[in-house]
Amino acid sequence: MSRPTCWRTKLLPNWINASPKPVPYRYTTADLLAEPCHYTYTPFEGLDFLRSFLEERKSVLEQICGGTAGTPGIAGDSLAAEISAVLCGNTAPPGSALQERRNMVLPARPGEVGFETESVLLDLWHALLFDRQQDGGVWTSWNEVLLKRFEVTKKIFTAYTITLKPAVAARFDRLENYALFAGLLLHLHREDGNLRHLNTTLKLTDLLISARGRDESPFVHALLCGILTAEREAVQRLLGYHQITL
């Protein structure tokens, strides 16, 4: 069976033109770490595509956390549970594990140091939630570098050199990094409404869902609960803004 043509996420008002037949959501059926989807030359499928997308996300959310995110006990990792709760609209508590965590890379900028990606992502979460006085140019530049790396390669490597190339022996199958970055972009989109952040998040979430069989770690499990909840809310807000009713 041939692999379905990938789609480019375009959250535009012209989705109000419904297609005549229901369409399946086809972009999580193949493992996107093994078969990257570059989301180009994609067909327009109308409102039925949106319905299919939202139904698929709802189904996955119900499978992994009973349809509710941010509930106590869904993860064995306090950092992931805290971030998931923030994505669900809660406030990070003072003295939390994320707040008490020491930065490993920031305030260094991209191109100044080699780095482990997970360390940078957790540093960015810490700066975003607890240190907004941190020079905005620092975490904005890191966000831009990571976003471009993923959009070009559809991979996030575990470590990069000072020249921003994948480090020797770096892997790209650590789902924690994709989940941390997806959540970060969703949180930024909630604040700034930047569709680029949401667009990349949709692709990251597709990848996480498609590759779930690789990693059922509590960390990824907890983050997915928050990501799926926040992502669906972001899409629903956008539909409401454009007065689109499904």
C-alpha positions in Angstrom: 0.0 0.0 0.0 1.5 3.3 -1.0 2.1 5.9 1.7 -0.4 8.8 1.7 0.7 12.1 0.3 1.8 14.4 3.2 -0.1 17.6 3.9 1.0 21.1 4.7 -0.7 22.5 7.7 -2.6 25.7 6.5 -5.0 27.0 9.1 -7.0 29.2 6.7 -10.6 30.4 6.5 -11.1 28.6 3.2 -11.4 25.4 5.1 -15.0 26.3 5.3 -15.5 24.7 1.9 -16.3 21.1 3.0 -15.3 18.1 0.9 -18.1 15.8 -0.2 -16.9 12.7 1.6 -15.3 12.0 5.0 -11.5 11.7 4.9 -9.3 9.8 7.2 -6.5 11.6 9.1 -3.6 9.9 7.4 -0.5 11.6 8.8 0.1 9.5 11.9 -0.3 6.0 10.3 3.4 5.6 9.4 6.2 6.0 11.9 7.4 9.5 11.0 10.9 8.9 12.6 11.4 6.1 10.0 9.5 7.8 7.2 9.7 11.6 7.6 6.8 13.6 6.2 7.8 16.9 4.7 4.3 18.3 4.3 4.6 19.6 0.7 2.2 19.5 -2.2 -0.7 18.4 0.0 -4.3 18.1 -1.1 -7.0 20.4 0.1 -9.6 18.2 2.0 -11.9 20.8 3.5 -13.8 20.7 6.8 -13.9 16.9 6.8 -10.2 16.9 7.2 -10.5 19.1 10.3 -13.2 16.9 11.7 -11.0 13.9 11.2 -8.0 15.6 12.8 -9.9 16.6 15.9 -11.4 13.2 16.2 -8.1 11.5 16.0 -6.5 13.7 18.6 -9.5 13.2 20.9 -9.1 9.4 20.5 -5.4 9.5 21.3 -6.0 11.7 24.3 -8.6 9.3 25.7 -6.3 6.3 25.1 -3.3 7.7 27.0 -5.0 9.7 29.8 -8.7 9.1 29.9 -9.5 12.3 28.0 -8.1 14.4 30.8 -4.7 16.0 31.0 -2.8 17.3 34.0 -4.4 14.8 36.4 -2.3 13.7 39.4 -0.4 10.5 38.9 -0.2 10.3 35.2 3.5 10.5 35.2 6.4 9.4 37.3 8.5 12.4 36.4 7.7 15.7 38.2 9.2 17.9 35.5 6.9 16.4 32.8 3.9 16.5 35.1 4.5 20.2 35.9 4.9 21.1 32.2 1.8 19.2 31.3 -0.2 21.0 33.9 1.0 24.4 32.6 -0.1 23.4 29.1 -3.5 22.6 30.5 -3.7 26.2 31.8 -2.4 25.8 35.4 0.2 28.0 37.0 3.6 26.4 37.7 3.9 26.3 41.5 6.7 28.2 43.4 9.5 25.9 44.4 8.6 23.3 41.7 11.2 20.9 40.3 11.5 22.9 37.1 12.0 26.2 39.0 14.7 24.6 41.3 16.5 23.0 38.4 19.9 24.7 37.5 20.3 25.9 33.9 22.8 23.8 32.0 23.3 25.9 28.8 21.5 29.2 29.0 22.4 32.1 29.1 24.8 30.9 26.3 23.5 31.6 22.8 23.4 29.2 19.8 26.9 29.0 18.2 28.7 29.7 21.5 28.6 26.2 22.9 27.9 22.6 22.0 24.9 21.3 23.8 22.5 18.5 24.7 19.1 19.3 23.3 17.1 18.2 26.3 19.2 20.5 28.5 18.5 23.5 26.3 14.8 22.7 26.1 14.5 22.5 29.9 16.5 25.7 30.3 14.0 27.4 27.9 11.1 26.1 29.9 12.6 27.4 33.1 13.3 30.8 31.5 9.8 31.0 30.0 8.0 30.2 33.3 10.3 31.6 36.0 12.8 34.0 34.5 11.1 36.3 32.1 13.7 38.9 32.8 16.2 36.7 31.1 17.3 38.4 27.9 14.5 37.6 25.5 17.0 37.4 22.6 18.6 34.4 24.2 15.6 32.1 24.3 14.2 33.5 21.1 17.4 32.7 19.3 17.4 29.1 20.6 13.7 28.7 19.7 14.5 29.8 16.1 17.5 27.5 15.7 15.6 24.4 17.0 12.5 25.3 14.9 14.6 25.6 11.7 16.5 22.4 12.4 13.3 20.4 12.8 11.5 22.0 9.8 14.4 21.2 7.5 15.2 17.7 8.6 12.1 16.6 10.5 14.5 15.4 13.2 15.7 16.7 16.6 19.1 15.2 17.5 20.0 14.6 21.1 23.2 16.8 20.9 24.7 19.4 18.6 28.1 20.8 18.1 29.1 24.4 18.5 28.5 24.8 14.7 25.0 23.5 15.2 25.6 20.2 13.5 24.5 16.9 15.0 27.1 15.6 17.4 29.0 12.4 16.8 26.8 9.4 17.9 23.8 11.8 18.5 20.4 10.0 18.1 17.2 11.5 16.7 14.8 9.0 18.3 14.5 10.4 21.8 10.8 11.4 21.9 11.3 13.5 25.1 12.9 16.2 23.0 10.1 16.3 20.4 7.5 16.5 23.3 9.4 19.2 25.2 9.7 21.3 22.0 6.1 20.8 21.0 4.9 21.9 24.4 7.2 24.9 24.3 5.9 26.0 20.9 2.3 25.6 22.1 2.9 27.7 25.2 4.5 30.4 23.0 1.6 30.2 20.6 -0.9 30.7 23.5 1.0 33.9 24.3 1.7 35.4 20.9 -0.7 33.7 18.5 2.1 33.0 16.0 0.7 30.5 13.5 4.2 29.3 12.7 4.5 28.0 16.3 1.2 26.1 16.0 2.0 24.8 12.5 5.3 23.2 13.7 3.5 21.9 16.8 1.0 20.0 14.7 3.9 18.3 12.8 5.7 17.4 16.1 2.5 16.0 17.6 1.9 13.9 14.4 5.4 12.5 14.9 4.9 11.8 18.6 1.6 9.9 17.9 3.1 8.0 15.0 6.1 6.9 17.0 4.3 6.0 20.3 5.2 2.3 20.0 8.9 3.3 20.3 8.6 4.9 23.8 5.9 4.6 26.5 8.0 6.4 29.1 6.1 8.2 31.8 7.8 11.5 30.8 6.5 11.4 27.2 3.2 10.0 28.3 2.6 13.0 30.7 3.7 15.6 28.2 1.5 14.1 25.5 -1.5 14.6 27.7 -0.8 18.3 28.1 0.2 18.7 24.4 -2.9 17.1 23.0 -5.2 19.1 25.3 -3.5 22.5 24.5 -3.2 21.7 20.8 -6.9 20.9 20.4 -7.8 24.1 22.3 -5.5 26.2 20.1 -7.2 24.8 16.9 -10.6 25.3 18.3 -9.8 28.9 19.2 -8.6 29.4 15.6 -11.8 28.0 14.2 -13.8 30.3 16.4 -11.8 33.3 15.3 -12.6 32.5 11.7 -16.2 31.6 12.6 -15.9 28.1 11.3 -18.4 25.6 12.7 -17.8 21.9 12.4 
